[in-house]
Amino acid sequence: MSDSGIDYLLELHGTQVHRSDGYWYKVEAWRVKPSKHIPHGIRYNLTLHDRSNKRVFGMDNAHGIKASKASKVNGKRHAYDHKHRHLSDKGVPYEFSSAFQLIEDFFIGIDDTIERLSSK
């Protein structure tokens, strides 16, 4: 899979940004040998945290999650690419299409999460 965004994602590895509103995010990404579960060859963990350092949104492929029959991704029963939409979310499948799309979806998720939490 040729994805020029992978180099950009890898350059973001170790980035940690503390926002003026108290939220902060970090990006971890590194190359791994492509496998059945990680065909794109990138292990990643992108997380948004609140003032209490609790993860309130995240996207990763560090572990498999059980995909419901209705949400099978590419026919897989266990999805590795997934997102955690809130504090107690165990994860829902995420369709990895490119590293650029992953980064864009992460920042959209940050904005949506902060907006949702701020309106409570």
matplotlib code that plots the C-alpha trace (Angstrom):
import matplotlib.pyplot as plt

x = [0.0, 1.5, 0.5, 2.6, 0.7, 2.5, 5.7, 3.8, 2.1, 5.5, 6.9, 4.1, 5.2, 5.8, 3.8, 2.0, -0.1, -1.6, -4.5, -5.5, -8.9, -7.3, -7.6, -4.4, -3.6, -0.8, 0.3, 2.2, 2.9, 5.6, 6.3, 5.7, 5.9, 2.6, 0.4, -3.2, -4.3, -2.1, -1.8, -0.7, 2.3, 1.7, 0.9, -0.7, -2.3, -3.9, -5.6, -7.4, -7.4, -9.3, -8.0, -8.0, -5.8, -8.6, -8.8, -12.0, -11.4, -8.9, -8.0, -5.7, -4.9, -3.1, -5.6, -8.5, -12.1, -15.0, -17.0, -20.7, -22.3, -23.8, -20.5, -18.1, -15.2, -14.2, -15.8, -13.5, -14.8, -12.1, -11.2, -7.8, -8.2, -10.8, -11.8, -13.0, -15.7, -15.9, -14.5, -16.1, -16.2, -14.5, -14.1, -15.9, -14.3, -12.6, -11.9, -8.3, -8.0, -4.9, -2.7, -3.8, -7.4, -6.6, -5.0, -8.0, -10.5, -8.6, -8.7, -12.4, -12.9, -11.1, -13.3, -16.5, -15.6, -14.7, -17.9, -20.0, -18.4, -18.5, -22.2, -23.1]
y = [0.0, 3.3, 6.1, 9.3, 10.3, 7.6, 9.6, 12.6, 10.5, 9.0, 12.5, 13.3, 10.5, 11.8, 15.0, 16.2, 19.4, 21.1, 23.4, 26.6, 25.0, 22.3, 19.5, 17.9, 15.3, 13.0, 11.1, 7.8, 6.0, 3.7, 1.2, -2.5, -5.5, -5.6, -8.4, -9.7, -7.3, -4.4, -4.6, -0.9, -1.6, 1.3, 0.9, 4.0, 5.5, 9.0, 10.2, 13.3, 13.8, 16.1, 18.3, 15.2, 13.4, 11.0, 9.8, 11.2, 10.2, 8.0, 6.1, 3.1, -0.4, -1.6, -4.4, -6.1, -5.4, -7.6, -6.2, -6.7, -8.5, -5.2, -3.4, -5.9, -4.2, -6.0, -9.2, -9.3, -10.5, -8.7, -5.2, -3.8, -0.3, 1.3, 4.4, 5.1, 7.8, 8.6, 7.8, 4.3, 3.3, -0.1, 0.8, 0.6, -0.4, 2.3, 1.8, 2.8, 4.1, 6.2, 7.9, 11.4, 10.3, 9.0, 12.3, 14.3, 12.0, 12.3, 16.1, 16.1, 13.7, 16.1, 19.0, 17.0, 15.6, 19.0, 20.5, 17.7, 17.9, 21.7, 21.7, 19.6]
z = [0.0, -1.1, 1.3, 1.4, 4.5, 6.5, 6.5, 7.9, 10.5, 11.6, 11.9, 14.3, 16.6, 20.1, 19.5, 22.6, 22.4, 25.5, 24.5, 26.3, 27.1, 29.2, 26.7, 25.3, 22.7, 21.8, 18.7, 18.7, 15.5, 14.3, 11.6, 12.2, 9.8, 7.8, 9.1, 8.7, 11.5, 10.4, 6.7, 6.3, 8.6, 11.0, 14.7, 16.1, 19.2, 18.8, 22.0, 23.4, 27.1, 29.4, 32.3, 34.5, 32.1, 31.2, 27.6, 26.2, 22.5, 20.8, 17.7, 17.7, 16.6, 19.7, 20.3, 18.6, 19.4, 18.7, 15.8, 15.9, 13.0, 11.9, 12.0, 10.5, 8.7, 5.5, 6.9, 9.9, 13.2, 15.1, 14.1, 15.0, 13.6, 15.9, 17.8, 21.3, 21.1, 24.9, 28.3, 28.7, 25.0, 24.5, 20.8, 17.5, 14.2, 12.1, 8.4, 7.8, 4.3, 4.5, 7.1, 5.9, 6.4, 9.9, 10.9, 9.5, 11.2, 14.5, 14.4, 13.4, 16.4, 18.7, 17.6, 17.8, 21.3, 22.8, 21.4, 22.8, 26.2, 26.3, 25.6, 28.6]

ax = plt.figure().add_subplot(projection="3d")
ax.plot(x, y, z, "-o")
ax.set_aspect("equal")
plt.show()
